[in-house]
């Protein structure tokens, strides 16, 4: 009998549904919410409303693309956390209703673990144990992965996530949300060695990005007092310089973790793993340190239901199910 799982992702500002059949992703539909760009960040209430409007059409399209009917499903998975409470509630409620109506099992998935297991959607796949640098707008973590469901956080940010640092620096430059991808594009034409910014050094393998964000703010404010067009006239070099600093901070801790754990299987995941500068730097570091590097396709970097489905597949294989009274967990621990 085939194992057919429908997965729903609604943790933030993207509504997604995917179908996984016996460990193979057959569809992955994503509806992005454009409304937040005018506000400079995600507005939780607007996100929840957009999820309510999109979830049924997205699920129907995922089933259609996979060539299955809802009666073919053997389980339904949803993102349990972390994320925005209202957004999580939409996905959880839909999944619970469907599971109850079809009398099939329910699976609650940790969003961050799913980012790591996105590496098992397609080949090549890392071998256990491996390290995964998980970088997004809300999280920055170095994770040791010993098995599909056996993961340990070795280090993480104590304040801002690196994706948030990218977006806030972009906002300081007058760039619309989401600013991270625009910084990446501008950086390709800039001088990464032009400007220096101070940063906060954290002990062990933890991160802090609030210091460099503040340094960037004060630097641009001071320069703009001398020249009101400073940011506009130097936007490429500013983008390249801040991107270089942020990537260097990420790579410094990742290199220490690889040496500490004696692991040469290195992966990245999360929305910021789509950054071209980080990807290239990781490839070059792999050549230098003898790492085998794993970088996901762009479509599996940002929030998507395929990674939720993949995680649910391994949870189902290990009988890790959720009950119908399972609550969304906005601050769900890893």
C-alpha positions in Angstrom: 0.0 0.0 0.0 1.3 3.4 -1.0 2.2 6.0 1.7 0.5 9.2 0.5 1.0 12.3 2.6 -0.4 15.7 2.1 1.7 18.4 3.8 0.7 22.0 4.6 3.1 24.8 5.4 1.7 28.1 6.8 4.2 29.4 9.3 4.8 32.9 7.9 3.9 34.6 4.7 3.8 31.7 2.2 0.9 29.2 1.9 2.2 25.9 0.5 1.0 22.3 0.0 2.8 19.3 -1.2 2.2 15.6 -1.8 4.7 12.9 -0.9 4.2 9.3 -2.1 6.5 6.7 -0.6 9.2 9.3 0.1 9.1 11.0 -3.3 7.7 14.5 -3.7 5.0 14.6 -6.4 3.9 18.2 -6.1 4.9 21.4 -4.3 2.7 24.4 -4.6 3.6 27.8 -3.1 1.4 30.9 -2.9 3.5 33.9 -1.9 1.9 36.9 -0.1 2.9 40.2 -1.8 0.9 42.4 0.5 3.6 42.7 3.1 6.1 44.6 0.9 4.3 47.9 1.5 4.8 47.6 5.2 8.5 46.8 5.3 7.9 43.4 7.0 5.4 40.6 7.6 2.1 41.8 9.2 0.8 38.8 11.2 -2.9 39.6 10.9 -2.6 40.1 7.1 -0.7 36.9 6.8 -3.4 34.9 8.6 -6.1 36.3 6.3 -4.1 35.6 3.2 -3.6 32.0 4.4 -7.3 31.6 4.8 -7.9 32.7 1.3 -5.2 30.6 -0.3 -5.1 27.3 1.6 -8.0 25.5 -0.1 -7.0 26.4 -3.7 -3.3 25.6 -2.9 -4.2 22.2 -1.4 -6.5 21.3 -4.4 -3.7 22.2 -6.9 -1.2 20.1 -5.0 -3.5 17.1 -5.1 -4.2 17.7 -8.8 -0.5 18.0 -9.8 0.3 14.8 -7.9 -2.6 13.0 -9.6 -4.2 11.9 -6.3 -7.6 12.3 -4.7 -8.1 13.2 -1.1 -9.4 9.7 -0.5 -6.0 8.4 -1.6 -4.3 10.1 1.4 -2.9 8.0 4.2 -1.8 11.0 6.4 -2.0 14.8 6.7 1.0 16.8 7.9 1.1 20.5 9.0 3.7 22.9 10.3 3.3 22.9 14.1 5.9 25.6 14.7 7.8 27.8 15.1 6.1 30.6 13.3 3.3 33.2 13.6 0.4 31.9 15.8 -2.4 33.0 13.5 -0.7 31.7 10.4 0.0 28.4 12.1 -3.6 28.1 13.2 -4.9 28.3 9.7 -2.7 25.4 8.5 -3.2 23.3 11.6 -7.0 23.7 11.6 -7.2 22.8 7.9 -5.0 19.7 8.4 -6.9 18.5 11.5 -10.3 18.9 9.8 -9.1 16.9 6.8 -7.5 14.2 8.9 -10.6 13.9 11.0 -12.9 13.8 8.0 -10.8 11.1 6.2 -10.1 9.2 9.5 -6.3 9.2 8.8 -3.3 10.0 11.0 -2.1 13.6 11.6 1.6 14.7 11.7 2.9 17.9 13.4 6.2 19.0 11.9 8.9 21.2 13.3 9.6 23.9 10.7 13.3 24.1 11.4 13.9 20.4 11.3 12.0 20.4 8.0 14.5 22.9 6.5 17.3 20.5 7.4 15.5 17.5 5.8 14.9 19.4 2.6 18.2 17.9 1.7 16.5 14.5 1.3 14.0 15.6 -1.3 16.4 15.0 -4.1 19.9 13.6 -4.7 22.7 14.1 -3.8 22.0 13.6 -0.1 24.4 14.1 2.8 25.5 11.1 4.8 25.1 11.0 8.6 26.4 12.6 10.6 26.4 16.0 8.9 26.3 19.7 9.9 23.6 22.0 8.6 23.8 25.8 8.8 20.2 26.7 8.9 19.7 30.4 8.1 16.5 32.3 7.7 14.6 35.5 8.6 13.8 34.1 12.1 16.6 31.6 12.8 20.3 31.1 12.6 21.5 27.7 13.8 24.3 25.2 13.4 22.8 21.7 13.7 24.5 18.3 14.0 22.4 15.7 12.2 22.9 12.1 13.3 19.8 10.7 11.7 16.5 11.8 10.1 14.9 12.6 13.5 18.1 12.9 15.6 19.4 16.5 15.5 21.3 18.7 18.0 21.6 22.4 17.9 25.3 23.2 18.5 25.0 27.0 18.2 22.4 29.6 17.4 21.7 33.4 17.3 21.1 35.1 20.7 19.3 38.0 19.1 18.6 38.8 15.4 18.7 36.1 12.8 21.0 36.7 9.8 18.0 37.0 7.5 16.6 39.7 9.7 20.0 41.5 9.7 20.0 41.4 5.9 16.5 42.8 5.7 17.1 45.5 8.4 20.3 46.7 6.6 18.4 46.8 3.4 15.7 48.9 5.1 18.3 51.3 6.3 19.4 51.7 2.7 15.8 52.4 1.7 15.3 49.1 0.0 11.8 47.5 0.0 11.0 44.3 1.9 12.2 41.6 1.5 15.6 43.3 1.2 17.9 40.4 1.5 17.6 39.2 -2.2 18.1 42.8 -3.4 21.2 43.2 -1.2 22.5 40.0 -2.9 21.9 41.4 -6.3 23.5 44.7 -5.6 26.5 43.1 -4.0 27.4 41.4 -7.3 28.4 44.8 -8.7 30.0 46.2 -5.5 33.4 46.2 -3.7 33.1 44.0 -0.6 36.3 45.4 0.9 35.2 49.1 0.7 33.6 49.4 4.1 34.2 47.9 7.5 31.6 47.3 10.3 32.0 46.2 13.9 30.4 43.1 15.2 29.7 41.3 18.4 31.8 38.2 19.1 29.9 35.5 20.9 31.4 32.6 22.8 31.4 29.0 21.5 29.3 28.5 18.4 26.6 31.1 19.1 25.8 34.1 16.9 24.8 37.8 17.5 23.9 40.0 14.6 22.5 43.0 16.5 26.0 44.6 16.8 26.8 44.7 13.1 23.3 45.9 12.3 23.7 48.8 14.7 27.2 49.5 13.3 25.8 49.6 9.8 23.0 52.0 10.9 25.4 54.5 12.6 27.9 54.4 9.8 25.3 55.2 7.1 23.7 57.9 9.3 27.1 59.6 9.9 28.0 59.5 6.2 24.6 60.7 5.2 25.0 63.8 7.4 28.1 64.7 5.3 26.5 63.7 2.0 22.8 63.2 1.7 23.3 61.0 -1.4 25.9 58.8 0.2 23.7 55.6 0.4 22.4 56.0 -3.1 25.8 56.7 -4.6 27.4 53.8 -2.7 24.6 51.3 -2.6 26.5 48.5 -4.5 29.6 48.8 -2.2 27.5 49.0 0.9 25.6 45.9 -0.1 28.7 44.0 -1.0 30.5 45.0 2.2 27.6 44.1 4.6 27.0 40.9 2.8 30.7 39.9 3.1 30.7 40.6 6.8 27.5 38.6 7.5 28.7 35.7 5.5 32.1 35.8 7.2 30.4 35.6 10.6 28.4 32.6 9.5 31.4 30.8 8.0 33.6 31.4 11.0 31.4 29.5 13.4 30.6 26.8 10.8 34.3 26.1 10.3 34.8 25.9 14.0 31.9 23.5 14.3 33.2 21.2 11.5 36.6 21.1 13.2 35.1 20.5 16.7 32.8 17.7 15.5 35.2 16.2 13.1 32.6 16.2 10.3 33.2 17.0 6.6 29.6 16.6 5.4 28.4 20.3 5.4 24.9 21.5 4.3 23.0 24.8 4.3 19.3 25.4 4.5 16.6 28.1 5.0 15.8 31.2 3.1 19.2 32.8 3.3 20.8 29.7 1.8 19.5 31.1 -1.5 22.0 33.9 -1.2 24.5 33.6 -4.0 27.4 35.0 -2.0 26.9 32.4 0.8 26.6 29.6 -1.7 29.8 30.5 -3.5 31.7 31.0 -0.2 30.6 27.6 1.1 31.7 25.9 -2.1 35.1 27.6 -1.8 35.4 26.7 1.8 34.6 23.1 0.9 37.5 23.0 -1.5 39.8 24.5 1.1 38.8 22.3 4.0 38.0 19.1 2.1 34.2 19.3 2.8 31.5 17.6 0.8 29.0 20.5 0.4 25.3 20.2 0.0 23.2 23.2 -1.2 19.4 22.8 -1.8 17.6 24.0 -4.9 16.3 27.5 -4.7 12.7 26.2 -4.5 13.5 24.3 -1.3 15.3 27.1 0.4 12.4 29.3 1.3 9.3 28.1 3.2 7.7 25.2 1.3 5.5 22.2 2.0 7.8 19.7 0.3 10.2 19.9 3.2 7.3 19.4 5.6 6.2 16.4 3.6 9.7 14.9 3.6 9.9 15.3 7.4 6.4 13.9 7.8 7.4 10.8 5.8 10.2 10.0 8.2 8.0 10.7 11.2 5.4 8.4 9.9 8.0 5.7 9.4 8.9 6.1 13.0 5.2 6.3 14.2 5.7 9.9 15.4 2.1 11.2 15.0 0.2 14.1 16.5 -3.2 14.1 18.2 -6.2 16.1 17.0 -5.8 18.4 20.1 -2.2 19.3 19.2 -1.8 23.0 19.4 0.4 25.2 17.1 3.6 26.2 18.9 4.9 29.6 17.8 8.1 29.2 19.8 8.5 25.5 19.2 11.9 24.3 20.3 14.1 22.4 18.0 
